[in-house]
Amino acid sequence: MNGGRPWAVPLLVVAIGLVLPNFFGQYGNFIFASILIYSLVALSLTILIGYGGQISIGHAGFWALGAYGSALVVTKLGAPFALGVLSGGVIAASFGAIVALPALRVQGHYLAIATLAFALVVQQVLFEWESLTGGRSGLSVPRPSIAGYEFASDYAYNYLLLGIVILLAWISENFRKSHSGRALIALRMSPIAAQTAGVSRPRHIILCFVLSAFLTGISGGLYAHLIGFLSTDAFTLTTSLAFLTMAVIGGVRSYLGAVLGAIYLTLAPEVFRQLKDAEMVVYGTSLILCLAFLPSGLVSLPERLSTLRRRGRL
């Protein structure tokens, strides 16, 4: 699509990301920060679904573990912000390895149910463990700071978030091009042929879940320090379904699709604010329409329009 310039679109996205915060007010910068944070979740699902061919409707569980893990390491242990966020990612990744075990035996709907059960258990444990997480009362989280500099405004925080997203996207792209990444894609395309060629399915499926959970946990930690207060109401089944919808609508096999999906997830509640009691209906309808008319996500829209023009339908 980009010919000999595969980095043209990513560089354009980065350039836009560097400039946009200057045109936003306080609320606009909060929205932009949310898009960057959700981009990491979409990126994690790109790895899990797009590369690994696995399904998860329990990513709100990993997100919650990353958020609470980071918040507790910072507030209870006095660790710096960076270590807190990294700890949140590691905690989520540890549980990702556990959640991957059912994927070694079941697929499709059964795996989706297993990941859903995990998310529900995480939410309930965090809600009931009041002495640690604050339970019903919630948990206050300090603003992010690095080397004594506090990111007191969302405007400043956006540039830190943009750097983290670029770094993790670069790491993910290198993983895709690595031997493990290619082996994972081979397993998705033809499990029998890949295993015949010597690819270990258990090892690569676990690796896929661990990396996906790690990115989601990092996102959760960054989210906790953005909003400054954690409540288990933010990590419900609706959140997991919203994440899955975001990935599918954006495009599960594209980094640009991850960004588009994150934009959708952030702006959809703003656009449909009056339908506050029909969130699931909006997400479900959006997902059905996307699967029917744009099965490869919004990222495939230019190609789809080009095809329709060639056929004389536009």
N, C-alpha and C positions, 0 to 999 in steps of 0.2 A: 504493500500500500504506500509506503514511503520510498520505494525504490532503493537507491543506494544510501539513503539517509535515515536509517532506522531510529536515530536519536532525535530527529527533528521534532516529533510530537512531544516526547518527554521534556525536551529543552524548552519548548513553547509553554508547556504546563508549568514548569518550574519558574519561568520568567513571569508568567501571569500570577503565580503564587507569591512572588516577591513584591509585585507591584500592588496587588489588590488591597492588602490591609490598609494602605494609605488613603483609600477612598471610602473606607467604612467608618461608621461611628462605633460606639461601644458595643451595641447589640449586634451590629454587622460583623464585628471581629469575633464575637462569641460564636456566631453561626459558622464563620469561616474555620474557627478552631475545631468546632464539632465535625465539620466536613473532613478535616485532616485526620482527626481521631478515628472516625468511622472508616476512612480509607484503609487504615491498617487492618480493621476487621474484614473488610472486603478483600484485601490482599491475602489475608489468612485463608479465606474461603476459596480464593483463586487457586491457592496451593492444594487445599484439601479436595475440592470438587473438580476444578479444572485440570489439575495435574494428576491427582491421586484417584479421581473417580469415586471418592467416598462421599457420604452424605451426613450432615449434622444439623439438627434443629435444637442443639443444646449449647450453642456458643455463648449464650448469655451466662452460662455457668463459668466458662473460662474468663469471660469479661469481668464477672463479679470477683473471681479469685484474684485476678490481677489488680483490680481496684482496691479491694480490701487488704490484699497482701501488701501493696505499696503503702497504703495509708497507715497500716499497723506498724510496719517496719519503721516508717518515718516518725509516727507519733509515740509509739511505745518504746522503741529502741533508740530513738534519736538519730537514726541514720540519715545521711544526706538524700536529697530528692532523687538523684541519679541512681543511687544504690537501691532506693525504695522501688522505683519503677522497674529496674532490672530484676529485683527480687519478685515482684509481682509476675513478671514474665516467666521466671524460673518455676514459681509455684504452679502457675497455670500449665506449663509444659510438663511438669511432673504428673499432674492429673491427666494430661493429654495422653501420656503413655499408658495410663490405666484404662482410659476410655477406648483406646485403640484395640484393646484385647478382644472385645466383642466383634470388632471388624474383621478379625482373623477367622471368624466362624460364620458370621451372618452378614447379609448385604441388604441394600434397599430399605424397605419399610421397617424391617426388624432392627436394622442398625439405627434408623431414625428414631425409633421408639427407645432404644437403649440410650442414645445421646439426650433425648428429651428427659428420660428418668434422671440422668445425671444432673441436668440443669435444675430440675425441681428439687432434688436432694440438696444441692448446694444452696439454693435460695432459702430452703427451710432451715438448714443448719445455721446459716448466717443470721437468720431472723431470730432463732431461739437462743443462740449463744450470746446473750446480752452482755455478759461480763467482759467479753472480748470485742465484739463488734458493735455494741450499743443497741442491737436488736431493734425494737420499736422506736427507740429514741434517736437512732441514727448515729453517725460518726462524723465529726468535724475533721476536715483535712486542710493543712496549711497550703499557702500558695507555693508554687515551685521556686526553688532558688538554687543557683550553682555558683560555687566559689564566693559566697557572700552577696551575690547579686540576686535580688528577688524580682521575679517576673510579676510585678504587681498588676499589670494590665494585660488583657487578652491580646492587645496589639503586639506587645513584646513577646508574649508566649507563642504567638503564631509563627514567628520566625524560628523559634526553637523546635516547634512541632514540625514545621516544613523540613528542617534539617534532618530530624529523626525519620520522617516518612521517606525522604530521599535515600537515606542510608539503608533503611530496611528494605526498600524496593530494590536497591542495588544488590543487596545480599540475596534477596529472593530470586532476582534474575540470574545471579551467579549459581544459585542452587539449581535452577531450572536447566542451566547449561552443563552442570556437573554430571558425573557418571551416575550419581544417585538420582538426580532429577530426571535424567533421560530414562533410567531404569523404571522409575515411578510411572512415567508417561507410557512406557512400553507395557507395564502391567495393566494400565487402564485400557489400552487399545486391544491387547490380547494377553490375558493372564497366562494361558497355557503356553503360548509361544515364548513369552518372557521367562517363565520358570524353566522351560526346556533349555533356554539359553544360559541358565545359571543364575537368574535374578532371584534373590530371596524375597518372597512376598511378605512374610511376617516382619522382617527387619525394615523394609521400605514403607510398609503401611504404618508401623509404629513411628518411624521417622517423620512421615507426613503429618500425622496427628500431633506429634510433639512440636514441630515447627509451626503448624497452624495455631496451636494453643499458645505457644510462646508469643507470637505476634498479637494475638487477641489479648493476652495478659498484659503486654506492654501498652496496648491501646487502653485497657481498663485502668491501668495506673495513671496514664496521662489524663484520662477522663476524670478520675477522682480529684486530681490537683487542679483541674479546670473549674469544676463546679463547687469545690470546697466543702461538700457535704454528701455523705453516702447514706442511702436508704435502700433496703432490699426491693422496694417498689420499682426501682430502675432496672431490675434484672429478672423480669418475668418471662413467661412463655411468649408474650407479645413481642418482647425484645428479640428473642431467638428467631421468631418467625420474620420479624422485620429485617434481621441480618440476612436471613436466607433470601428473602425477597429482594433486598438490596443487591446481593451478589448476582442473582439471576437476571434482574432488570438491567444492571450495568453490563454484564457479560462475564461469565465465570472463567474465561480463558484469556483475559486481557487486563493489563495494569491500568490502561485508560478506562476500561470498563469498571474497574474497582473505584476509580475516582468518580465516574458518572453515577455509579450506584450509591456512593456516599453522598453525593449532591442530592440525589433523589430522597434518600432516607432522612436527610437533614431538612430539606425544604418541604417535603410532603406534609408533615404535621403543621407547618406554617400555612400552607395553602388550604389545607382541609381542617383548619382549626375549629370551624363551626361544627364539624362532624366528630367531635371529641369522643362520642360514645360509639363510633363506628370505625375505629382504627383498623380492626381486623378485616372489616368489609373492604376498606380502601386497599389494604395490602393484598388481600386475596384477589380482588378484581384486577388490580395492576398486574399481578403475577399471571393471571389467566390471559389477559390481553397481550402481555409480552410473549408468553409461550405460543400464543396463536399466531401473532403477526411478526414478532421479532425474536425467534427462539435463541438467537445468539446474543441478544441483549441490545441495549442502546448503541453500543460501540459499533454494531453492524449496520446502523441506520444509513450512513452515507453509501455503503455498498449496495444496500437494498434499494435505495432511491435510484442509484445509477443503473441497476438491473431493470427497474421498472421503466426508466427513460428509454433504455435500449429497446425494450419490448413495446414502446409506444403507449404505455399505460399512464404516463404523466405528461 
